[in-house]
Structure formats: structure tokens, C-alpha cells
Amino acid sequence: MTGSPSFHEVVIKNDNFNNGQYANYTLQIIPNIPFWNDDQFYVTFPPELTLPPNPTCEHDQTVFRTLTCSSPSPNRLMATFYFKKPLLSDQFKFTIKVFGVRNAPSTKLTSNFLNIEAKDARGYRISWYSPIGPTI
């Protein structure tokens, strides 16, 4: 295989469009391949937004046993999956909600969300998605 399979769908929404205010961002993901426990999902938020250095995430209770979120670099979200079953089948939609993201301070459109990808526990890229944007 020369490339990674892409996600079927990635939708990113926020609950507050006010400039400079804090918002919660919901990521809805439909993978094209199965995910295993310890797989990781990454997304880089546009530089106009501010992701908290220690992001708090809410997970879909029907899918995840637990979900841990971190920010390995500025505006980069990493979510590590721990499913109720060891495997999440492809085409199964799941959501991750990220709290406390600061919206852009100006009325200009933001840049795209970038580097949307999944990696396995060894760090190998297993799936990716093209940029999404602008958001607000």
C-alpha cells in the first residue's frame, strides 16, 4: 500500500461563533477502516483559534470506555481511544467534544483544520483526511 485510506467523513462544529469567546468544538468522525484500542486521532486547529494546553474532551458513552485528550504541540489535539470493545468497525460514526477552545479574535475567516489523521499505537499513520475550513 502506497498511501493511507482516508476517513469517510469528518465534520467539525462549534457551539459559539462569537469572536474571541470560548467555544466547544464537536468532531464527528466516520472512519473507512476499523480502529483498535490505543489508536490515536490527531487534528491541528487553525492558528487563529487557541486550543487549551491541557484540553478536556467528552466522548460518546456508547462507543468509548475512556478517551484521553492532550495537546502534544500548540493547537494540535491528540485523542487516544479506549473502546468498549477492542475494535471499532469501519463506517461507525463517533464524536469527540473538545471544551474551551478560544475563537478567533477577528471577523476574518479562519484557516483550515489541518493534519487530520489517525495513528496506531506504534505511531504509524493509518488514516487521514483533507483540510476542512473555514470555520467562522
N, CA, C and O atoms as CSV, one atom per row, in Angstrom:
chain,resi,resn,atom,element,x,y,z
A,1,MET,N,N,0.850,-1.170,0.000
A,1,MET,CA,C,0.000,0.000,0.000
A,1,MET,C,C,0.897,1.234,0.000
A,1,MET,O,O,1.799,1.347,0.829
A,2,THR,N,N,0.655,2.145,-0.912
A,2,THR,CA,C,1.468,3.352,-1.000
A,2,THR,C,C,0.886,4.518,-0.228
A,2,THR,O,O,1.599,5.484,0.042
A,3,GLY,N,N,-0.361,4.463,0.128
A,3,GLY,CA,C,-0.995,5.556,0.865
A,3,GLY,C,C,-1.904,5.028,1.938
A,3,GLY,O,O,-2.176,3.829,2.005
A,4,SER,N,N,-2.374,5.923,2.777
A,4,SER,CA,C,-3.297,5.554,3.849
A,4,SER,C,C,-4.732,5.768,3.394
A,4,SER,O,O,-5.007,6.703,2.642
A,5,PRO,N,N,-5.645,4.922,3.836
A,5,PRO,CA,C,-7.049,5.167,3.499
A,5,PRO,C,C,-7.552,6.411,4.213
A,5,PRO,O,O,-7.166,6.687,5.348
A,6,SER,N,N,-8.400,7.143,3.551
A,6,SER,CA,C,-8.914,8.366,4.166
A,6,SER,C,C,-10.139,8.063,5.021
A,6,SER,O,O,-10.763,7.010,4.890
A,7,PHE,N,N,-10.469,9.013,5.902
A,7,PHE,CA,C,-11.715,8.915,6.647
A,7,PHE,C,C,-12.858,9.069,5.660
A,7,PHE,O,O,-12.728,9.756,4.648
A,8,HIS,N,N,-13.968,8.431,5.958
A,8,HIS,CA,C,-15.157,8.602,5.120
A,8,HIS,C,C,-15.702,10.016,5.282
A,8,HIS,O,O,-16.109,10.655,4.312
A,9,GLU,N,N,-15.704,10.501,6.542
A,9,GLU,CA,C,-16.241,11.833,6.807
A,9,GLU,C,C,-15.685,12.379,8.116
A,9,GLU,O,O,-15.537,11.650,9.096
A,10,VAL,N,N,-15.380,13.670,8.116
A,10,VAL,CA,C,-15.017,14.391,9.335
A,10,VAL,C,C,-15.778,15.715,9.301
A,10,VAL,O,O,-15.630,16.501,8.366
A,11,VAL,N,N,-16.593,15.953,10.328
A,11,VAL,CA,C,-17.363,17.193,10.429
A,11,VAL,C,C,-16.982,17.854,11.745
A,11,VAL,O,O,-16.984,17.215,12.796
A,12,ILE,N,N,-16.653,19.152,11.676
A,12,ILE,CA,C,-16.269,19.893,12.871
A,12,ILE,C,C,-17.243,21.056,13.040
A,12,ILE,O,O,-17.427,21.869,12.135
A,13,LYS,N,N,-17.865,21.117,14.228
A,13,LYS,CA,C,-18.834,22.171,14.542
A,13,LYS,C,C,-18.450,22.822,15.862
A,13,LYS,O,O,-17.790,22.209,16.701
A,14,ASN,N,N,-18.875,24.080,16.038
A,14,ASN,CA,C,-18.699,24.709,17.346
A,14,ASN,C,C,-20.038,25.239,17.837
A,14,ASN,O,O,-20.981,25.391,17.061
A,15,ASP,N,N,-20.109,25.520,19.136
A,15,ASP,CA,C,-21.376,25.950,19.733
A,15,ASP,C,C,-21.422,27.444,20.046
A,15,ASP,O,O,-22.375,27.919,20.664
A,16,ASN,N,N,-20.395,28.191,19.622
A,16,ASN,CA,C,-20.363,29.628,19.871
A,16,ASN,C,C,-19.554,30.281,18.752
A,16,ASN,O,O,-18.387,29.946,18.552
A,17,PHE,N,N,-20.165,31.199,18.033
A,17,PHE,CA,C,-19.497,31.836,16.898
A,17,PHE,C,C,-18.983,33.240,17.221
A,17,PHE,O,O,-18.522,33.946,16.324
A,18,ASN,N,N,-19.056,33.655,18.490
A,18,ASN,CA,C,-18.615,34.993,18.869
A,18,ASN,C,C,-17.092,35.080,18.861
A,18,ASN,O,O,-16.405,34.222,19.414
A,19,ASN,N,N,-16.582,36.123,18.230
A,19,ASN,CA,C,-15.144,36.328,18.140
A,19,ASN,C,C,-14.523,36.508,19.511
A,19,ASN,O,O,-15.042,37.242,20.352
A,20,GLY,N,N,-13.396,35.824,19.730
A,20,GLY,CA,C,-12.654,35.945,20.974
A,20,GLY,C,C,-13.260,35.217,22.154
A,20,GLY,O,O,-12.670,35.209,23.234
A,21,GLN,N,N,-14.410,34.611,21.982
A,21,GLN,CA,C,-15.085,33.896,23.066
A,21,GLN,C,C,-14.670,32.420,23.056
A,21,GLN,O,O,-14.137,31.916,22.068
A,22,TYR,N,N,-14.927,31.751,24.168
A,22,TYR,CA,C,-14.641,30.328,24.256
A,22,TYR,C,C,-15.794,29.528,23.660
A,22,TYR,O,O,-16.964,29.887,23.798
A,23,ALA,N,N,-15.434,28.443,22.998
A,23,ALA,CA,C,-16.432,27.580,22.368
A,23,ALA,C,C,-16.050,26.124,22.606
A,23,ALA,O,O,-14.902,25.807,22.918
A,24,ASN,N,N,-17.025,25.260,22.455
A,24,ASN,CA,C,-16.803,23.821,22.498
A,24,ASN,C,C,-16.934,23.306,21.068
A,24,ASN,O,O,-17.906,23.603,20.375
A,25,TYR,N,N,-15.951,22.539,20.643
A,25,TYR,CA,C,-15.930,22.036,19.277
A,25,TYR,C,C,-16.243,20.548,19.278
A,25,TYR,O,O,-15.647,19.778,20.031
A,26,THR,N,N,-17.187,20.150,18.425
A,26,THR,CA,C,-17.565,18.753,18.298
A,26,THR,C,C,-17.028,18.214,16.984
A,26,THR,O,O,-17.276,18.780,15.919
A,27,LEU,N,N,-16.290,17.113,17.066
A,27,LEU,CA,C,-15.736,16.452,15.894
A,27,LEU,C,C,-16.516,15.168,15.677
A,27,LEU,O,O,-16.538,14.296,16.546
A,28,GLN,N,N,-17.153,15.048,14.528
A,28,GLN,CA,C,-17.883,13.839,14.169
A,28,GLN,C,C,-17.064,13.116,13.107
A,28,GLN,O,O,-16.750,13.683,12.060
A,29,ILE,N,N,-16.721,11.863,13.383
A,29,ILE,CA,C,-15.807,11.126,12.524
A,29,ILE,C,C,-16.441,9.822,12.090
A,29,ILE,O,O,-17.021,9.099,12.901
A,30,ILE,N,N,-16.327,9.522,10.795
A,30,ILE,CA,C,-16.710,8.209,10.269
A,30,ILE,C,C,-15.468,7.641,9.580
A,30,ILE,O,O,-15.084,8.113,8.511
A,31,PRO,N,N,-14.839,6.630,10.186
A,31,PRO,CA,C,-13.632,6.056,9.586
A,31,PRO,C,C,-13.945,5.108,8.441
A,31,PRO,O,O,-15.051,4.576,8.345
A,32,ASN,N,N,-12.964,4.903,7.576
A,32,ASN,CA,C,-13.079,3.929,6.487
A,32,ASN,C,C,-12.422,2.605,6.844
A,32,ASN,O,O,-12.535,1.629,6.101
A,33,ILE,N,N,-11.742,2.572,7.970
A,33,ILE,CA,C,-11.072,1.356,8.426
A,33,ILE,C,C,-11.410,1.147,9.895
A,33,ILE,O,O,-11.810,2.094,10.572
A,34,PRO,N,N,-11.259,-0.068,10.399
A,34,PRO,CA,C,-11.501,-0.305,11.823
A,34,PRO,C,C,-10.450,0.398,12.684
A,34,PRO,O,O,-9.309,0.568,12.254
A,35,PHE,N,N,-10.831,0.806,13.893
A,35,PHE,CA,C,-9.911,1.368,14.880
A,35,PHE,C,C,-9.813,0.401,16.050
A,35,PHE,O,O,-10.792,-0.250,16.415
A,36,TRP,N,N,-8.634,0.314,16.630
A,36,TRP,CA,C,-8.366,-0.540,17.782
A,36,TRP,C,C,-8.110,0.318,19.006
A,36,TRP,O,O,-7.832,1.512,18.891
A,37,ASN,N,N,-8.204,-0.295,20.183
A,37,ASN,CA,C,-7.802,0.397,21.400
A,37,ASN,C,C,-6.373,0.900,21.248
A,37,ASN,O,O,-5.544,0.236,20.625
A,38,ASP,N,N,-6.084,2.051,21.804
A,38,ASP,CA,C,-4.777,2.724,21.774
A,38,ASP,C,C,-4.487,3.427,20.449
A,38,ASP,O,O,-3.449,4.078,20.330
A,39,ASP,N,N,-5.365,3.321,19.449
A,39,ASP,CA,C,-5.191,4.139,18.248
A,39,ASP,C,C,-5.422,5.593,18.640
A,39,ASP,O,O,-6.103,5.879,19.625
A,40,GLN,N,N,-4.856,6.500,17.868
A,40,GLN,CA,C,-4.927,7.916,18.208
A,40,GLN,C,C,-5.453,8.731,17.038
A,40,GLN,O,O,-5.149,8.447,15.879
A,41,PHE,N,N,-6.242,9.740,17.354
A,41,PHE,CA,C,-6.788,10.666,16.371
A,41,PHE,C,C,-6.128,12.018,16.598
A,41,PHE,O,O,-6.031,12.483,17.734
A,42,TYR,N,N,-5.671,12.652,15.517
A,42,TYR,CA,C,-4.999,13.950,15.591
A,42,TYR,C,C,-5.702,14.962,14.690
A,42,TYR,O,O,-6.216,14.615,13.626
A,43,VAL,N,N,-5.717,16.202,15.129
A,43,VAL,CA,C,-6.180,17.305,14.285
A,43,VAL,C,C,-5.455,18.567,14.735
A,43,VAL,O,O,-5.296,18.809,15.931
A,44,THR,N,N,-5.016,19.370,13.767
A,44,THR,CA,C,-4.409,20.659,14.069
A,44,THR,C,C,-5.453,21.738,13.848
A,44,THR,O,O,-5.968,21.901,12.742
A,45,PHE,N,N,-5.764,22.478,14.917
A,45,PHE,CA,C,-6.724,23.571,14.837
A,45,PHE,C,C,-6.084,24.754,14.114
A,45,PHE,O,O,-4.867,24.924,14.172
A,46,PRO,N,N,-6.887,25.571,13.434
A,46,PRO,CA,C,-6.338,26.753,12.756
A,46,PRO,C,C,-5.574,27.641,13.740
A,46,PRO,O,O,-5.940,27.716,14.913
A,47,PRO,N,N,-4.515,28.315,13.275
A,47,PRO,CA,C,-3.721,29.144,14.190
A,47,PRO,C,C,-4.502,30.322,14.781
A,47,PRO,O,O,-4.096,30.876,15.802
A,48,GLU,N,N,-5.599,30.703,14.162
A,48,GLU,CA,C,-6.415,31.801,14.696
A,48,GLU,C,C,-7.200,31.388,15.939
A,48,GLU,O,O,-7.633,32.243,16.711
A,49,LEU,N,N,-7.384,30.083,16.137
A,49,LEU,CA,C,-8.060,29.552,17.323
A,49,LEU,C,C,-7.005,29.197,18.360
A,49,LEU,O,O,-5.839,28.993,18.022
A,50,THR,N,N,-7.415,29.122,19.625
A,50,THR,CA,C,-6.485,28.749,20.680
A,50,THR,C,C,-7.008,27.515,21.400
A,50,THR,O,O,-8.016,27.569,22.106
A,51,LEU,N,N,-6.310,26.409,21.210
A,51,LEU,CA,C,-6.635,25.169,21.902
A,51,LEU,C,C,-5.997,25.218,23.295
A,51,LEU,O,O,-4.833,25.600,23.412
A,52,PRO,N,N,-6.725,24.843,24.351
A,52,PRO,CA,C,-6.112,24.845,25.681
A,52,PRO,C,C,-4.887,23.926,25.716
A,52,PRO,O,O,-4.863,22.922,25.005
A,53,PRO,N,N,-3.869,24.243,26.526
A,53,PRO,CA,C,-2.679,23.384,26.590
A,53,PRO,C,C,-2.982,21.995,27.148
A,53,PRO,O,O,-2.288,21.031,26.825
A,54,ASN,N,N,-4.015,21.890,27.985
A,54,ASN,CA,C,-4.465,20.600,28.526
A,54,ASN,C,C,-5.952,20.439,28.216
A,54,ASN,O,O,-6.795,20.619,29.095
A,55,PRO,N,N,-6.272,20.100,26.966
A,55,PRO,CA,C,-7.682,20.076,26.567
A,55,PRO,C,C,-8.497,19.016,27.302
A,55,PRO,O,O,-8.013,17.928,27.614
A,56,THR,N,N,-9.741,19.371,27.565
A,56,THR,CA,C,-10.697,18.447,28.160
A,56,THR,C,C,-11.651,18.009,27.064
A,56,THR,O,O,-12.183,18.832,26.318
A,57,CYS,N,N,-11.862,16.704,26.977
A,57,CYS,CA,C,-12.738,16.156,25.938
A,57,CYS,C,C,-13.848,15.319,26.560
A,57,CYS,O,O,-13.693,14.731,27.631
A,58,GLU,N,N,-14.961,15.289,25.857
A,58,GLU,CA,C,-16.089,14.434,26.220
A,58,GLU,C,C,-16.229,13.422,25.107
A,58,GLU,O,O,-16.070,13.751,23.931
A,59,HIS,N,N,-16.524,12.201,25.474
A,59,HIS,CA,C,-16.624,11.158,24.468
A,59,HIS,C,C,-18.021,10.574,24.391
A,59,HIS,O,O,-18.846,10.743,25.289
A,60,ASP,N,N,-18.251,9.900,23.316
A,60,ASP,CA,C,-19.514,9.213,23.072
A,60,ASP,C,C,-19.575,7.991,23.993
A,60,ASP,O,O,-18.826,7.033,23.806
A,61,GLN,N,N,-20.463,8.028,24.982
A,61,GLN,CA,C,-20.551,6.978,26.002
A,61,GLN,C,C,-20.908,5.609,25.419
A,61,GLN,O,O,-20.591,4.582,26.019
A,62,THR,N,N,-21.562,5.584,24.262
A,62,THR,CA,C,-21.950,4.303,23.683
A,62,THR,C,C,-20.784,3.620,22.982
A,62,THR,O,O,-20.829,2.412,22.749
A,63,VAL,N,N,-19.738,4.377,22.640
A,63,VAL,CA,C,-18.626,3.836,21.868
A,63,VAL,C,C,-17.372,3.644,22.725
A,63,VAL,O,O,-16.727,2.597,22.678
A,64,PHE,N,N,-17.042,4.676,23.509
A,64,PHE,CA,C,-15.775,4.677,24.236
A,64,PHE,C,C,-15.930,4.216,25.680
A,64,PHE,O,O,-16.913,4.540,26.348
A,65,ARG,N,N,-14.958,3.467,26.143
A,65,ARG,CA,C,-14.831,3.195,27.579
A,65,ARG,C,C,-14.220,4.434,28.205
A,65,ARG,O,O,-14.741,4.968,29.184
A,66,THR,N,N,-13.109,4.888,27.636
A,66,THR,CA,C,-12.493,6.162,28.013
A,66,THR,C,C,-11.848,6.764,26.771
A,66,THR,O,O,-11.618,6.085,25.770
A,67,LEU,N,N,-11.568,8.047,26.870
A,67,LEU,CA,C,-10.897,8.777,25.799
A,67,LEU,C,C,-10.013,9.806,26.482
A,67,LEU,O,O,-10.491,10.595,27.297
A,68,THR,N,N,-8.748,9.805,26.161
A,68,THR,CA,C,-7.859,10.807,26.744
A,68,THR,C,C,-7.437,11.790,25.665
A,68,THR,O,O,-7.116,11.407,24.540
A,69,CYS,N,N,-7.443,13.068,26.032
A,69,CYS,CA,C,-7.035,14.118,25.100
A,69,CYS,C,C,-5.818,14.843,25.638
A,69,CYS,O,O,-5.662,15.022,26.846
A,70,SER,N,N,-4.969,15.252,24.729
A,70,SER,CA,C,-3.796,16.038,25.094
A,70,SER,C,C,-3.459,16.947,23.923
A,70,SER,O,O,-4.054,16.857,22.850
A,71,SER,N,N,-2.492,17.824,24.156
A,71,SER,CA,C,-2.037,18.735,23.107
A,71,SER,C,C,-0.516,18.620,23.022
A,71,SER,O,O,0.199,19.332,23.728
A,72,PRO,N,N,-0.011,17.716,22.151
A,72,PRO,CA,C,1.437,17.491,22.076
A,72,PRO,C,C,2.222,18.687,21.539
A,72,PRO,O,O,3.433,18.775,21.742
A,73,SER,N,N,1.544,19.598,20.863
A,73,SER,CA,C,2.157,20.840,20.374
A,73,SER,C,C,1.047,21.882,20.265
A,73,SER,O,O,-0.131,21.524,20.276
A,74,PRO,N,N,1.401,23.173,20.159
A,74,PRO,CA,C,0.349,24.207,20.128
A,74,PRO,C,C,-0.710,23.944,19.040
A,74,PRO,O,O,-0.390,23.696,17.877
A,75,ASN,N,N,-1.963,24.006,19.460
A,75,ASN,CA,C,-3.137,23.841,18.597
A,75,ASN,C,C,-3.261,22.457,17.959
A,75,ASN,O,O,-4.035,22.279,17.018
A,76,ARG,N,N,-2.511,21.483,18.457
A,76,ARG,CA,C,-2.591,20.104,17.952
A,76,ARG,C,C,-3.292,19.260,19.004
A,76,ARG,O,O,-2.816,19.142,20.133
A,77,LEU,N,N,-4.431,18.668,18.630
A,77,LEU,CA,C,-5.185,17.804,19.533
A,77,LEU,C,C,-4.838,16.353,19.240
A,77,LEU,O,O,-4.780,15.936,18.083
A,78,MET,N,N,-4.606,15.586,20.308
A,78,MET,CA,C,-4.418,14.142,20.186
A,78,MET,C,C,-5.429,13.476,21.111
A,78,MET,O,O,-5.476,13.771,22.305
A,79,ALA,N,N,-6.229,12.585,20.559
A,79,ALA,CA,C,-7.195,11.819,21.345
A,79,ALA,C,C,-6.838,10.344,21.222
A,79,ALA,O,O,-6.720,9.816,20.116
A,80,THR,N,N,-6.666,9.678,22.372
A,80,THR,CA,C,-6.341,8.249,22.378
A,80,THR,C,C,-7.604,7.480,22.732
A,80,THR,O,O,-8.274,7.777,23.722
A,81,PHE,N,N,-7.920,6.481,21.904
A,81,PHE,CA,C,-9.161,5.726,22.017
A,81,PHE,C,C,-9.030,4.518,22.937
A,81,PHE,O,O,-8.029,3.800,22.909
A,82,TYR,N,N,-10.060,4.308,23.752
A,82,TYR,CA,C,-10.235,3.078,24.510
A,82,TYR,C,C,-11.713,2.723,24.385
A,82,TYR,O,O,-12.559,3.293,25.074
A,83,PHE,N,N,-12.008,1.789,23.511
A,83,PHE,CA,C,-13.385,1.446,23.180
A,83,PHE,C,C,-13.974,0.438,24.172
A,83,PHE,O,O,-13.250,-0.219,24.921
A,84,LYS,N,N,-15.289,0.338,24.155
A,84,LYS,CA,C,-15.962,-0.655,24.991
A,84,LYS,C,C,-15.659,-2.063,24.488
A,84,LYS,O,O,-15.635,-3.016,25.266
A,85,LYS,N,N,-15.427,-2.186,23.177
A,85,LYS,CA,C,-14.974,-3.437,22.568
A,85,LYS,C,C,-13.562,-3.168,22.049
A,85,LYS,O,O,-13.216,-2.007,21.834
A,86,PRO,N,N,-12.734,-4.188,21.839
A,86,PRO,CA,C,-11.361,-3.930,21.406
A,86,PRO,C,C,-11.257,-3.325,20.009
A,86,PRO,O,O,-10.196,-2.833,19.622
A,87,LEU,N,N,-12.344,-3.358,19.256
A,87,LEU,CA,C,-12.307,-2.907,17.873
A,87,LEU,C,C,-13.545,-2.076,17.555
A,87,LEU,O,O,-14.661,-2.455,17.913
A,88,LEU,N,N,-13.348,-0.944,16.883
A,88,LEU,CA,C,-14.463,-0.148,16.373
A,88,LEU,C,C,-14.496,-0.367,14.867
A,88,LEU,O,O,-13.524,-0.061,14.178
A,89,SER,N,N,-15.599,-0.891,14.349
A,89,SER,CA,C,-15.666,-1.219,12.932
A,89,SER,C,C,-15.682,0.034,12.066
A,89,SER,O,O,-16.048,1.118,12.520
A,90,ASP,N,N,-15.284,-0.135,10.824
A,90,ASP,CA,C,-15.303,0.973,9.880
A,90,ASP,C,C,-16.746,1.420,9.637
A,90,ASP,O,O,-17.684,0.650,9.843
A,91,GLN,N,N,-16.911,2.654,9.203
A,91,GLN,CA,C,-18.200,3.270,8.911
A,91,GLN,C,C,-19.065,3.505,10.156
A,91,GLN,O,O,-20.247,3.826,10.029
A,92,PHE,N,N,-18.493,3.350,11.359
A,92,PHE,CA,C,-19.230,3.589,12.598
A,92,PHE,C,C,-18.929,5.001,13.070
A,92,PHE,O,O,-17.794,5.298,13.442
A,93,LYS,N,N,-19.931,5.878,13.063
A,93,LYS,CA,C,-19.734,7.280,13.426
A,93,LYS,C,C,-19.516,7.430,14.925
A,93,LYS,O,O,-20.223,6.830,15.735
A,94,PHE,N,N,-18.514,8.251,15.281
A,94,PHE,CA,C,-18.310,8.580,16.682
A,94,PHE,C,C,-17.996,10.066,16.813
A,94,PHE,O,O,-17.609,10.718,15.843
A,95,THR,N,N,-18.169,10.592,18.026
A,95,THR,CA,C,-17.952,12.022,18.250
A,95,THR,C,C,-16.994,12.250,19.417
A,95,THR,O,O,-16.916,11.464,20.362
A,96,ILE,N,N,-16.272,13.362,19.306
A,96,ILE,CA,C,-15.388,13.840,20.364
A,96,ILE,C,C,-15.708,15.317,20.536
A,96,ILE,O,O,-15.711,16.067,19.560
A,97,LYS,N,N,-15.976,15.743,21.765
A,97,LYS,CA,C,-16.252,17.154,22.039
A,97,LYS,C,C,-15.067,17.732,22.810
A,97,LYS,O,O,-14.654,17.186,23.833
A,98,VAL,N,N,-14.526,18.841,22.308
A,98,VAL,CA,C,-13.366,19.500,22.914
A,98,VAL,C,C,-13.845,20.804,23.549
A,98,VAL,O,O,-14.449,21.639,22.876
A,99,PHE,N,N,-13.579,20.978,24.837
A,99,PHE,CA,C,-14.059,22.132,25.576
A,99,PHE,C,C,-13.012,23.244,25.636
A,99,PHE,O,O,-11.808,22.987,25.646
A,100,GLY,N,N,-13.504,24.488,25.677
A,100,GLY,CA,C,-12.658,25.626,25.983
A,100,GLY,C,C,-11.718,26.099,24.902
A,100,GLY,O,O,-10.631,26.593,25.203
A,101,VAL,N,N,-12.110,25.958,23.646
A,101,VAL,CA,C,-11.293,26.471,22.540
A,101,VAL,C,C,-11.656,27.941,22.342
A,101,VAL,O,O,-12.834,28.286,22.247
A,102,ARG,N,N,-10.662,28.790,22.280
A,102,ARG,CA,C,-10.934,30.217,22.094
A,102,ARG,C,C,-11.057,30.520,20.603
A,102,ARG,O,O,-10.167,30.206,19.813
A,103,ASN,N,N,-12.189,31.143,20.235
A,103,ASN,CA,C,-12.427,31.525,18.847
A,103,ASN,C,C,-11.467,32.629,18.410
A,103,ASN,O,O,-10.853,33.306,19.236
A,104,ALA,N,N,-11.355,32.792,17.108
A,104,ALA,CA,C,-10.506,33.833,16.536
A,104,ALA,C,C,-10.959,35.208,17.018
A,104,ALA,O,O,-12.157,35.437,17.185
A,105,PRO,N,N,-10.012,36.134,17.245
A,105,PRO,CA,C,-10.384,37.457,17.746
A,105,PRO,C,C,-10.970,38.380,16.678
A,105,PRO,O,O,-11.582,39.395,17.011
A,106,SER,N,N,-10.790,38.041,15.404
A,106,SER,CA,C,-11.268,38.946,14.354
A,106,SER,C,C,-12.410,38.313,13.572
A,106,SER,O,O,-12.733,37.141,13.763
A,107,THR,N,N,-13.016,39.097,12.691
A,107,THR,CA,C,-14.126,38.614,11.876
A,107,THR,C,C,-13.650,37.964,10.572
A,107,THR,O,O,-14.471,37.511,9.774
A,108,LYS,N,N,-12.347,37.917,10.353
A,108,LYS,CA,C,-11.817,37.252,9.155
A,108,LYS,C,C,-12.060,35.752,9.248
A,108,LYS,O,O,-12.107,35.188,10.342
A,109,LEU,N,N,-12.217,35.108,8.086
A,109,LEU,CA,C,-12.353,33.654,8.078
A,109,LEU,C,C,-11.075,33.024,8.606
A,109,LEU,O,O,-9.980,33.548,8.397
A,110,THR,N,N,-11.219,31.908,9.284
A,110,THR,CA,C,-10.042,31.215,9.810
A,110,THR,C,C,-9.423,30.337,8.728
A,110,THR,O,O,-10.024,30.090,7.682
A,111,SER,N,N,-8.223,29.880,9.002
A,111,SER,CA,C,-7.555,28.901,8.147
A,111,SER,C,C,-8.249,27.550,8.303
A,111,SER,O,O,-9.178,27.409,9.099
A,112,ASN,N,N,-7.797,26.573,7.546
A,112,ASN,CA,C,-8.352,25.223,7.616
A,112,ASN,C,C,-7.881,24.468,8.849
A,112,ASN,O,O,-6.826,24.766,9.409
A,113,PHE,N,N,-8.670,23.495,9.263
A,113,PHE,CA,C,-8.201,22.475,10.188
A,113,PHE,C,C,-7.274,21.580,9.356
A,113,PHE,O,O,-7.626,21.190,8.243
A,114,LEU,N,N,-6.099,21.256,9.890
A,114,LEU,CA,C,-5.097,20.526,9.112
A,114,LEU,C,C,-4.666,19.238,9.810
A,114,LEU,O,O,-5.004,18.977,10.965
A,115,ASN,N,N,-3.909,18.451,9.057
A,115,ASN,CA,C,-3.270,17.246,9.598
A,115,ASN,C,C,-4.247,16.378,10.371
A,115,ASN,O,O,-3.954,15.935,11.482
A,116,ILE,N,N,-5.402,16.140,9.782
A,116,ILE,CA,C,-6.407,15.276,10.399
A,116,ILE,C,C,-6.025,13.848,10.045
A,116,ILE,O,O,-6.060,13.451,8.880
A,117,GLU,N,N,-5.658,13.077,11.071
A,117,GLU,CA,C,-5.154,11.734,10.799
A,117,GLU,C,C,-5.333,10.838,12.009
A,117,GLU,O,O,-5.560,11.306,13.125
A,118,ALA,N,N,-5.228,9.545,11.767
A,118,ALA,CA,C,-5.236,8.552,12.841
A,118,ALA,C,C,-3.933,7.771,12.751
A,118,ALA,O,O,-3.421,7.497,11.666
A,119,LYS,N,N,-3.413,7.420,13.926
A,119,LYS,CA,C,-2.191,6.619,14.000
A,119,LYS,C,C,-2.443,5.430,14.914
A,119,LYS,O,O,-3.253,5.494,15.838
A,120,ASP,N,N,-1.733,4.346,14.637
A,120,ASP,CA,C,-1.857,3.193,15.530
A,120,ASP,C,C,-0.965,3.400,16.750
A,120,ASP,O,O,-0.274,4.414,16.851
A,121,ALA,N,N,-0.978,2.448,17.671
A,121,ALA,CA,C,-0.237,2.579,18.925
A,121,ALA,C,C,1.270,2.704,18.704
A,121,ALA,O,O,1.982,3.196,19.579
A,122,ARG,N,N,1.765,2.263,17.543
A,122,ARG,CA,C,3.208,2.366,17.241
A,122,ARG,C,C,3.561,3.677,16.548
A,122,ARG,O,O,4.731,3.942,16.274
A,123,GLY,N,N,2.533,4.509,16.260
A,123,GLY,CA,C,2.787,5.801,15.638
A,123,GLY,C,C,2.697,5.804,14.124
A,123,GLY,O,O,3.015,6.815,13.497
A,124,TYR,N,N,2.269,4.693,13.510
A,124,TYR,CA,C,2.119,4.636,12.061
A,124,TYR,C,C,0.781,5.225,11.636
A,124,TYR,O,O,-0.252,4.908,12.226
A,125,ARG,N,N,0.789,6.076,10.619
A,125,ARG,CA,C,-0.453,6.678,10.133
A,125,ARG,C,C,-1.310,5.614,9.468
A,125,ARG,O,O,-0.852,4.897,8.577
A,126,ILE,N,N,-2.557,5.518,9.910
A,126,ILE,CA,C,-3.462,4.513,9.373
A,126,ILE,C,C,-4.620,5.136,8.603
A,126,ILE,O,O,-5.297,4.443,7.843
A,127,SER,N,N,-4.858,6.424,8.786
A,127,SER,CA,C,-5.931,7.108,8.069
A,127,SER,C,C,-5.684,8.606,8.103
A,127,SER,O,O,-4.991,9.105,8.990
A,128,TRP,N,N,-6.249,9.327,7.138
A,128,TRP,CA,C,-6.062,10.781,7.055
A,128,TRP,C,C,-7.292,11.414,6.431
A,128,TRP,O,O,-8.169,10.721,5.914
A,129,TYR,N,N,-7.349,12.745,6.484
A,129,TYR,CA,C,-8.460,13.483,5.881
A,129,TYR,C,C,-7.950,14.810,5.357
A,129,TYR,O,O,-7.063,15.418,5.956
A,130,SER,N,N,-8.497,15.255,4.257
A,130,SER,CA,C,-8.101,16.537,3.674
A,130,SER,C,C,-8.552,17.687,4.556
A,130,SER,O,O,-9.455,17.517,5.375
A,131,PRO,N,N,-7.932,18.872,4.403
A,131,PRO,CA,C,-8.277,20.022,5.242
A,131,PRO,C,C,-9.744,20.390,5.192
A,131,PRO,O,O,-10.426,20.214,4.182
A,132,ILE,N,N,-10.208,20.912,6.330
A,132,ILE,CA,C,-11.575,21.409,6.455
A,132,ILE,C,C,-11.504,22.893,6.809
A,132,ILE,O,O,-10.656,23.296,7.604
A,133,GLY,N,N,-12.363,23.689,6.243
A,133,GLY,CA,C,-12.389,25.086,6.649
A,133,GLY,C,C,-13.083,25.906,5.600
A,133,GLY,O,O,-13.513,25.362,4.582
A,134,PRO,N,N,-13.204,27.160,5.804
A,134,PRO,CA,C,-13.003,27.857,7.076
A,134,PRO,C,C,-14.174,27.602,8.026
A,134,PRO,O,O,-15.234,27.133,7.611
A,135,THR,N,N,-13.968,27.915,9.299
A,135,THR,CA,C,-14.990,27.605,10.282
A,135,THR,C,C,-15.848,28.798,10.650
A,135,THR,O,O,-17.074,28.687,10.662
A,136,ILE,N,N,-15.242,29.936,10.952
A,136,ILE,CA,C,-16.034,31.100,11.387
A,136,ILE,C,C,-15.542,32.355,10.708
A,136,ILE,O,O,-16.081,33.436,10.944
